[in-house]
Amino acid sequence: MPQTVCPAAGTMFTPSGFSPHLASTCSEADPVTEPEDEGGPQEARGPGACLADGPPITSASLDTLIQHLVPTTDYYPEKAYVFTFLLSARLFISPPELLARLCETCIKQQQLDQSPLDMAKVRKFGPKILQLLTEWTETFPTDFREEKMVGLFKDIIHRIAPCDEAYWKTLNQVLQTLSQKLAAIAQGEESIVKVNASSVSSISDKLVAFKTKSPPIQKDMLSICNDPYTLAQQLTHIELEHLSHIGPEEFVQAFVQKDKLDSTQPCFSEQKKKTTNLEAYVRWFNRLCYLVATEICMPAKKKQRAQVIEFFIDVARECFNIGNFNSLMAIISGMNMSPVSRLKKTWGKAKTAKYFILEHQMDPTGNFYNYRTALRGAAHRSQTANSNREKIVIPFFSLLIKDIYFLNEGCANRLPNGHVHFAKFVELARQVGEFMTWKQMECPFETDRSILHYLHTAPIFSEDGLYLASYESESPENQVEKDRWKALRSNILGKTKELKELKEHHGS
């Protein structure tokens, strides 16, 4: 397992404006001073998210960080700061509470609770608070699933509306866009539930029985699609579809209870941690691994198994060329599973030169140095590309999650004096912001419904089923394997026979 504790920061890829030029440090030795007053930023400085004026922040109290989020008539926080703080603040304060604090401060500073309003002052402030809340709805739309959030948004606009009726129009437009986005997210989550249900029900070992009898009626991948480039394109469709549903807040919520160095209580006690889309994406990776292994182990003849291996090698190569590293790694992982790798006679018949090149690219040595180099190359290509097909960057997702996990484990959320360790969250925002840029890419390839349906629903073996299919293909080589083969045959094939008899009984 790679261990990246506070990885060195680089330049942020920001075609869509996420977190530009962020760097970070996880040093806890920085001097920290409390600001003299709310209006004058005096916190510890160093590499981090910059404010409009002055050097970056490395640490500060939560109150100070909230104050820096508040726009005024002549101040607006940088986009990098807004994204970083809204992403990380949920570890210390719930989104509704944060928005309430924000609105309360705005009302007090701009005297929005007094009559008459200072029209000139509010006309300067109004566009800024609208812009901030619009950014919030665009980047973290699921925060506004709570009615309280929408209510606070409407209340602050209601207070500034007397200065300009256009604020109401803008509010309605923002809320309409938000409603459409939330509806799309809900629809995506429903489809994930359906796909997951069909994927779970597709785990079946009864097909192993066919290996000892007549050829299976069951379709295989090559009968659905025998062109590696086409399959790589359809895999890219699925990857980008999954990525599009993952919100940046899921990366924080995934580890909200894992920071043992932080004494603060998580802010999600009243609501379930929402990491649905992130977890679904990990399940898809695992399914693809098992699907590849199943497709290789299923054919009864050695020549057919070798053809399937060569086919998936070509698919993996096309995924690499596209920039789809997640499918690439899933395919390689599937081919490296023990039930597949033990098929020495099958591998001996396959042409594997290209496979070893790809395996080298995804070698975990040096914390996946080769892969990270290839990823940087794909990211650079994406920035300079004219064709949408060259803009695709789909990272090896499990490694991204591990990088974020070890960043979280390696750096406390708070310094010993209680200040928020903001430099840590700047690095978190850099990694998540980079991902946010990549996930916005729309797939440029045409969809093939039959291939997509097969990828989502084709039966796959469990680990035991894979081992049995492997032993049925190439006999066990030692006593341990022989004993396992015997146990698996008795267990899996026995259950298959019982199921068949049960069905015949009910049929009669």
Secondary structure by P-SEA (a helix, b strand, c coil): ccccccccccccccccccccbbbbbccccccccccccccccccccccccccccccccccccaaaaaaaacccccccccaaaaaaaaacccccccaaaaaaaaaaaaaaaacccccccaaaaaaaaaaaaaaaaaaaaaacccccccaaaaaaaaaaaaaacccccaaaaaaaaaaaaaaaaaaaaaaaaaaaaaaaaaaaaacccccccccccccccccccccccccaaaaaaaaaaaaaaaaaacccccccccccccccccccccccccccccaaaaaaaaaaaaaaaaaaaaaaaccccaaaaaaaaaaaaaaaaaaaaacaaaaaaaaaaaaaccccccaaaaaaacccaaaaaaaaaacccccaaaaaaaaaaaaaaaaacccccccccccaaaaaaaaaaaaaaaccccccccccaaaaaaaaaaaaaaaaaaaaccccccccaaaaaaaaccccccaaaaaaaaaaacccccaaaaaaaaaaaacaaaaaaaaaaaaaaaac
